[in-house]
Amino acid sequence: MNGKKEQSSTENRIRQNLLNLIKLQFLQRRFLYLGLMLLEFGCMIFGIVANLRERIGYGGGIHIADMSGMLQFGILLVVLNLCLGSYNAADNKQISMYPGTRTTRYLSRIILDILFLFCFTVWLVVLYLMSYGVYNVAYRILPDVNLLYFFSWKYLFEGSIWIFALFIMMYGLVQLAYIVMYFLGRNGYLIVWGFGLFVCILFAGMLAPVYQLLHKPLSWKEAVEIYFMAGIISIFISSVIVLRRKRPPRMVYGPVVLLVATALIFELGLKLAIDYQNLEGAYNTLEYDIIEEAKEESEEKRIFKEFEISWGEGDRMKFLEELGWIFSEKADEEDYTANCLVPQTEIISVSDMKYRKEASFDETRVTKDTFVLRLEAIDGTYQEKPIYQEIMDQIVLKKKNNRLYYDCKSFYYVLNLMFGRVNKFADTAEYNIWDLGEYDSVSEGMYLKAIIDEETMKEWEQVTEVIM
């Protein structure tokens, strides 16, 4: 009976020591945590200001931009700071004088860091909502600011869980690297690191299947499961190594510098091995094939709008050469290339159009004096809203001399992809919206087809043969 009471008393004391150590380390690090959160808030403010300044600098036309670039950069800085700053989790001398065992000291630090990562994820959710509120206010002042694709409850839910799982994995892997470094000592760590680099370089030619496997598109559920499992397993292995040793792990001086330096040298070594063995092409081909396979899995449907254009004045061949650029009528004369649309182009004859398995086409509209431009765009939805439909309803194409212009209500689409590509290659529309924000180009996913008469087509074929 007394034994059970003593055991219960010991467990309560250990639990109380663990809670006290968590509180103590929080007080020691509270200004660091506050600074990291303010850093991310500052990145959001900078991103919003830079984005709205960009909007004011643009003339009339169609534009798209992602305001989350600074937010993602801030997230990276915060997580790297926390992960690389956790080197003393196994040997924190600042709390060695307080009641507790090596187990409670180590676990208290791990628990506190994970709690901060959770709180930081909640803070990101708050910033996502806050930025939407700021842009709604901006919309009252700048009516052409379009928030059609800015906010999504689904993206917010999936993105916050996805990025928290990513945080856990990064923290676990860095913690494991530290513990291995502590366990082996500096010389042992460098020997193992060098051996690993040598093996990877030796078998670099066999890494292509691994590269392909790691770049396979993951669904949101698969990514979350893999990230959580990798993080938990890494933390578990680290904890077992630390807690099973009778003596504390050996301290390695400058562990942050050593870890960063070896990681960079490892990446550089693999890069040089790939370049030396001419494996870059094989890797790029694999990545391209993966993207194409993912696109082919979903049937790509397109919406289109046709314009009957008179050839009028100007050189027809010169016009066809510059067909890939659609200039904005509202652009300043000094910078007429601003706000251009650069769709993928195709020039075909009216007879070739008959054999296409496409929507019906009235070939009588194409004559020696007129031709037809078909502007196409991917037909899909993102956040339950049709992509490009708003633009296609408003846009008008016009030919002036040797150039093609568009006239359209001014749109400035603002995206907020704060949490990154949560569901890579989920569908064509989502993949396309990501590219719009990443490359700041609304032309991604737009196609322009010029349908011309037979005589002009023959002349164009002669010109292209000379050029080639």
N, C-alpha and C positions, 0 to 999 in steps of 0.2 A: 504493500500500500504506500509506504513511504517512498519506495523507488519510483512509483508512478507519479507521485506528487513532485519529486525532484526532477523527473524527466519533463513533466509539464511546466515546471518553473523554469527549467533550462531553455525549453523551446520558446516560452514567452519572453525570456530575457534576450535570446538571439533575435527574435522577431522585433523586439523593441530597439535593440542595438541597430538592426538593419534600417528601421525607419528613421532613427536618430541620425545615422550616417548619411542617409539620403537627404534629409533636411539640412544637415551641416554642409554637405557638398553643394547643395543648391544655393545656400547663402554665400559660399565661397565663389560660385560661378555665376551668380545672378546677373552681374553687370555684363558678362560675356554673352549670356543668353539674350539679354535685352538688346545688346549691341547687334547681334546677329539678326534679330527680328527687325530692328530699325534699319539695318542694311538692306533687307529685302523691301521694306516700305520705301526707302529712298530710291531703290531701283525701279519700283512701280511709278513713283512720281516722275523720275527722269524719263522713263519710257513713255508716259502719257504726254509730258511736255514736248519731248522730241517728236512724237507722233503727230501732235496737233500743229507743231511748227512746220512739219513736213506737209501737212494738209494745206496750211495757209500759203506755203511756197508754191504749191501746184496751181496751174491754171485750170480752166474748165476741162472736163473730160471724165474718163473712167479710171479710177485708181483703186488699189487695194494694198493694205499694209497690216502687218502683225505687230501689235504693241508689246508682245511678250518677250521680245529678244532680251531686253535688260532683265526682265523677271527671271527668265531661265538662267541667265548668267549669274544673277544674285543667288538663286537656289544652289547652283554649283559651288559658288564661293562658300555659302553657309555650310553645306554638307561636307565639303573638303576640310573646312576649318574645324568642324566638330570631329570628323573621323581622324584627321591627322593630329588633332589635339588630344586624342584619347590614349596616347602612348603610355601614360602612367597609370592606366586603370589597374594594372596588376601590381603596381608598386608605388602607391600614392603616399608619400611621406608626410603630406600635409594633414593627414587624418590618423597617422600611426599612433599618436598619443591618446586618442579617444578609445573608450571601451569598444571591443569588438574583436572578431577573429579575422584571419586573412580571407576567409570565405565571405564574411559579411562586408568587408571593405571592398573586395572586388565586385561582388554582386551589386552592392549599392551604387557603384559607379556605372555599371552596365544598365541597371534599371533606370537610373536618372537620365542617362543619355538617350535611351529609347523613349522615355517619357517626353523629353524635349523634342525628339523627332516627331512624336505624335502631336505635341502642341504646335510645332512649327507647321505641320500639315494643316492643322485647323486654322492657323494664321494665314496660310495661303488661300484657304477657302474664303476667309474674311476679305482678303485683298482682291480676290476674283469678284466678289460681290461689290466691293467698294469701287473698283475700277468701272464696273458697269454703271454704277450710280453717277460717277464723274462724267462718263461719256453721254449719259442721258441729259445731264446739264449742258454739256458741250453742244448737243444736238439742238438745243433751244437757240443757241447763238449761231451755229453753223448747220443750217438745215440739210445740206448735202451729205453730212456725216451719216452713214448708213450702218446700223447695228444689226443687220439681218442675220449675220452668222456669228455675232459676238458672244451671245449667251446661250448656254444649254445646261439644263439640270442634269441630263444624262452624262454630258462631258464632265461636269463638276463632280458628280458622284464617282464615276469610273476613274477620272483623273486623280482625284485625291487619294483613293485607295491604291491606285497603281503607283503613284509617286511615293507613298508611304512604304509600300513593299520594296520599292527600289532603294529607299533610304536604308531599310533594314539590311538588305543584301550588301550595300556598299559598306555600311558600318561593320557588319559581320566579317566581310572579307579583309578589310583593313585591320580589324582587331586580331584576326587569325594571323595575318602577316606579322604583326607586332609580337604576338606571343611566340611564333616560330623564331623570330629574331631574338627574343629574350631567352628562349629555351636553348638555342644553339650557340648564342653569343655572336659577336660581330664576325669573327673569322668563320665560324660554322655556317652562319647565314650566307656569307659571301661565297663559300664553297658550294653550298646547295644551289644558290642562285646561278653561279657560273655553270654548274653542271646542267641545270635546267635550260639555260640559254644555249649551251652547246648541243644538247639533244634536239631542241627545236630547230636550230640552224641546220643540223645534220639531216633532219627529216622534214625540212621545209617544203619539199616537193610533195609530201604526203599530207600537208595541212589543208589542201584545198577542200576535201570533203568535210573537215572540221569547220573550216570557214563557212562553207555552205550551210552546214547544220546550224551554226550559231546565227546565221543571217536568215534562217527560215522565218517567214512571217508568223507571229504569235497572236492568238486572240487575246482579248483583255483577260479572260479567266486564266488562260495558260500562263501568261506573263506574270500575273499576280501570284499564282501558285508556285512558279519556279523561283521568283524573287524571294518570297517568304521562306520557302524551304531552304534555299541556298544561304540566306541570312541566318536562319535559326540553327542550321547544321554547323555553320562556321562559328557562331557564338557558343554553341554547345561544345564543340571540339576545343575551342580556346579555354572555356571554363574548366573542362576536364583536365587539360594540361596544367593549368594554374593551380587548381585545387588539389590535385593528386600529388603534387610535389611537396615534399616535407619542408624544403627551404624555398624562399622566394626566388623567382627567376632572376638571372643575372641582369643587371642594368646595362643597357647599351647606350653610350653617349651619342647624342645627335641622331636619335632614331628617325625623326621626321625627315631630316636631310638625307639619311641613308636610304630610307624607303622610297622617297621621291626620286633620288638619283638613280637607284637601281631600276626603278620602273621605267624611267625615261631611257636609260641605256638599253634595257631589255627591248623596248619598242624600237629603238634605233637599230639594234642588232638584227632584229627580225626584218626590218625594212631593207637594210643593206643586203641581207640574205635573199630576200625576194627579188630585189633589183638585180643582184648578181646572177641569179639563176633564171632571170627573165620570167618570173612567175606572176608579175603584175597583170599581164593580159589574161591569164587563166582565172585569176581571182575576179577581175572586172567582168569577165564573161559569165562567170557563175552568178555574180550579183545581178547582172542584166537579165539572165535567164530566170532568176527567181522573181524579179519584178514583172517580167512578161508573163510568166506562168500565173502569177496572182491576178494580173489584169484579165487574162483569158478565161479565168474561172467564172467571171461574171460577164454576161453579154452587155456590150457597150451600146446603148441606144443614144441617138442624137436628136436634138431639135434643130430646126433650121429656119432661115428666113431668106427669101430670094429678092434680088433687086435687078430690074431690067435697066441696063446702062447703055447710053449712046456713046459710040466711040468719039464722036466730035473731033475737036482739034487735038493735035499732039501726035507723037510717035508711038504707034501701037506696041512695037517691040520694047521700047524703053519703058513703057507703062507696065508691060508684063514682067520685065526684069525687076522692077521695084514693087511688085504686087505684094510682097511679104510685109510691107510697111503700110499701115493704115494710120494716117495722120489725123490729129484732132483739129476740127475747124476752129475750136476755141483756144488753141495754143497761141502763145505769143509769137509774133513774126521773127523775133530774134532767136528764139529757141523752138523752132517748129518741130523738132524731133521729140520734144517732151510730150508725155501722155500718149505715145503711140501704142497701137495694138499690133502685136507681132504674132499672128496666128500661123499655124502650119498651112502651107498653100499647095494647091494642085491646079494644073491647067490641062483641061481635056477638051476634045472636040464634041460637038453635038451628037455625032454618030456614035462615039464611044459611050456616051451617056445612055444610049438605048440598052446596052448590054449590062449596065450596072443593076444590081439587085437593090435598088433604092426606091425612095418615094417617087411617084409618077412625076414626069417632067414634060412640060409642054414645049416641044422642040421648035414650034413655029415662032417663038419669041426670039430665037437667035437668027440674026440675018447678017448681011455684010456690014450693016451700019450699027447694029446693036449686039450686045452680048449679055449674059446673065451671070451675076455673082451670087453664089449660095454661101451664106455665112452659117456655119454649123457650130454647135456646142454640145458638150456632154449633157445628156438628159438624166438627171438624178436628183436626189434630195439629200440635204445635209441639215440635221436638226429639224427635219420635217418641213423644210423650205426648199423650193425648186432652185437649183443653181442655174444661173445665167438667164432664167426666164425673164426676169425683170429687165435685164440688159437687152435681150432680143426683142422685147416688146417696144422698147424706146429707140433703138439704134436705127440710123438711116445712113447708107453708104452713097457717096457721090464721087464722080470723077472730075478732076480739074486738070486739064492739060495732061501731064504724064504721071500724075500722082492720084492716089485714092485717099479720100477723106471720110471721116465719120462724124455725124452730128448726133448728139445724144444728150439727154438730161445729165447733168453732172452727178456722178456717184463717187463717194469716197468710202469704200467698204473697210471697216476696221475689224480685224480678227483678234481674238485673245486665246492663243494656244499655249497658255501658261504651263500646262502640265505635259506638253509635248505630244508626240504621236502615240496616243494611248492604245489605239487598236490599229496597228499598222496593216495596211492593205485590206481593211475590213470590207470596203466596197469602193467602186470607182469614184463615186462622188466624194467620199471622205478623203480618199487619197489625193484627189484633185484639189480640194479645199486646202489641204496642208501645203501643197506646192504653191498655191496662190500666195499664202502668207510667207512661206520660206523664201520665195524668189521675188516677192513684191510685184508680181505680174498677173494681171487679170487675163492675159492671153493664153495661159495654160489651160488646155482643154477646149480651145477654140480653133476652128478650121475654116479656111476660105477656099472655095472652089470656083474657078473661072471657066465658064462653059462658052466656047467661042466657035465661030464658023469654020468650015473645012479649009478654006483658002488661007485664013489667018493662022490656022493651026499648022499648015504646011510651012508657012514662012517662019513661024516660031520654032519648029523642029529644025529648020536649016540654021537658024541663029544659035540654038543650043548645041548643035553638032560642031559649029565653028568654035564655040566657047570651050567645049570639051576637048 
